[in-house]
Amino acid sequence: MSIPHKVMVFIKVMKQNVNEHQFLDAFMKIRPDNFSRDGLYSLYDYLIELEEDIGEEIELDVIAICCDFSEYKDLKEISEAYGKEYKDLEELSEWTQVIECNNSLIIQDF
């Protein structure tokens, strides 16, 4: 039996658009303690806006999103986590994406 030198594999991907409720539900099933409910609403809005800005669909990968973003209660907690004191959100925004929520902040980990 001979083995071909080159094997091409084609994988078809079926995409599904999700609404805000389905987005929250996906996180609640896999990572219920990663973000607050308010944080998830803000993160959903941010990702929808990002899709529009870049002109590409973003895949809903809960684990990847949890690895890329973290929620903190305030700027002080972020400063402690990163070992650098940020005087305000503008300064922090020079380093990373900041998503303001009602009672917390979500940042893209850096």
Summary of the structure (lengths in Angstrom):
residues: 110
radius of gyration: 18.2
end to end distance: 50.2
largest distance: 67.7
contacts: 233
relative contact order: 0.16
helix: 45%
strand: 10%
